Amino acid sequence: MGDADEIRFGMVGHGHISGQFLAAMEVVEGAHVGAVAGRNAERAKAFAQAQGIATGYGSVGEMLQAEQLDAVYVCTPHPSHEEAAAACIDAGVAVLVEKPIAPNLAGATRIVEAARYAGVFAMEAMWTRFLPIYGVVRRWVDEGRVGDVRLVTASFGFAAPVMPEHRLFDPEQAGGSLLDVGVYPLTIAHWLYGSHPVEYGAFALVGETSVDEIVSIAAAYPGGGLAQLGCATVATLESSAVIAGTEGSIEVPVFWAADRAILRAGEHEEIETMPHRANGFEYEIEEVVGCVRAGRTESESMPLSLSLEMAGLCDEIRARLGVAYPFEEGSD
Ligand SMILES: NC(=O)c1ccc[n+]([C@@H]2O[C@H](COP(=O)([O-])OP(=O)(O)OC[C@H]3O[C@@H](n4cnc5c(N)ncnc54)[C@H](OP(=O)(O)O)[C@@H]3O)[C@@H](O)[C@H]2O)c1
């Protein structure tokens, strides 16, 4: 495929996660990153130069005006997703927006409504949903290899030093473990049970910056399946998800980035490995490329309705935990 047929991506944000995206792009056929924007032109240009990207801009608006882009990956801190996504959608450019799509349901709804109104593709970058190993896990579950699924346990937690200015701990930047990593265990339980919980209890340790540093959730799903879910920014949590059924169990090591699953039923043990071609981000990028080429406005695997449901659930959990952000109405 010639350059003219390539899907040309821009990026908004050039921080921690942007390097993962670029590394995965290396193995995606028919797409490349042609421009990057940040808040400061010098920093964006320096990043572009270091990464072999053609050019950098000091704002998303300048990038959209100067470049012919097919899609933009938004990877700024959560509260700035909306402004960047809205600018792209207004310009008719498809967007892949990092998780969480917005800090709350109100912001997520504005992005989704703008995309739907404009008929422009938008998707939340919940990359875990696209990892090939989950095709195997789904097959094992559907074939009844573990019997009736009764409990899923999944946690994502790491121990970061508490730095009040850092986006993980700063309420102005929608800090907290739930929005940063809690969305992964909630997503995997949703993926398994096909629904959000019908009932749940949530407890948190709220730190000195007033955001949740550890959250523990016990949830019940329609049909009677249960989940124990956790997330943390100040403690390292077990990284394997376990799907326990009446006849056996499936372990998914490092479930948010998984390439391996282990089925255990009685004496039987079976291991499936599906190595990533790069780092696992390539599958969500390929989803965007496929949708943009096909002229679709949403991904069937990660539809906008799911992003809205997740944003609403996270709002509700935060309300129960007493965590509100200064930019939210009635937060004092
Ligand atoms: N999918 C995953 O596995 C994964 C992993 C980590 C993070 N994330 C998500 O990715 C997002 C970014 O996280 P990160 O850890 O990469 O953050 P980060 O390291 O703080 O990087 C943020 C980047 O955004 C730029 N930026 C900040 N505010 C901006 C604004 N208003 N407009 C334009 N650019 C702005 C910053 O540039 P300057 O400060 O130089 O302006 C920086 O380049 C978060 O939403 C996070 O949840 C996803």
The ligand as an ORCA input file, in Angstrom:
! r2SCAN-3c Opt
* xyz 0 1
  N      -3.622      2.782     27.909
  C      -2.739      2.745     28.898
  O      -2.150      1.713     29.220
  C      -2.421      4.014     29.608
  C      -1.297      4.068     30.437
  C      -0.975      5.286     31.036
  C      -1.796      6.375     30.833
  N      -2.902      6.273     30.065
  C      -3.777      7.440     29.860
  O      -3.112      8.361     29.001
  C      -3.368      9.687     29.414
  C      -2.034     10.382     29.592
  O      -1.307      9.723     30.596
  P       0.293      9.874     30.678
  O       0.696      9.034     31.835
  O       0.898      9.659     29.365
  O       0.399     11.423     31.106
  P       1.695     12.349     31.096
  O       2.942     11.534     31.115
  O       1.472     13.366     32.147
  O       1.642     13.052     29.658
  C       0.623     13.948     29.334
  C       0.981     14.654     28.035
  O      -0.074     15.530     27.688
  C       0.435     16.860     27.493
  N      -0.624     17.751     27.956
  C      -0.999     17.978     29.223
  N      -2.088     18.788     29.251
  C      -2.366     19.084     27.960
  C      -3.335     19.879     27.326
  N      -4.241     20.545     28.036
  N      -3.342     19.950     25.973
  C      -2.412     19.275     25.239
  N      -1.444     18.505     25.802
  C      -1.434     18.410     27.139
  C       1.702     16.929     28.270
  O       2.611     17.830     27.647
  P       3.205     19.120     28.362
  O       3.032     18.944     29.847
  O       4.631     19.122     27.912
  O       2.421     20.230     27.804
  C       2.238     15.502     28.109
  O       2.876     15.381     26.863
  C      -4.236      9.595     30.679
  O      -5.589      9.830     30.368
  C      -4.048      8.164     31.150
  O      -5.186      7.614     31.788
  C      -3.203      5.130     29.435
*
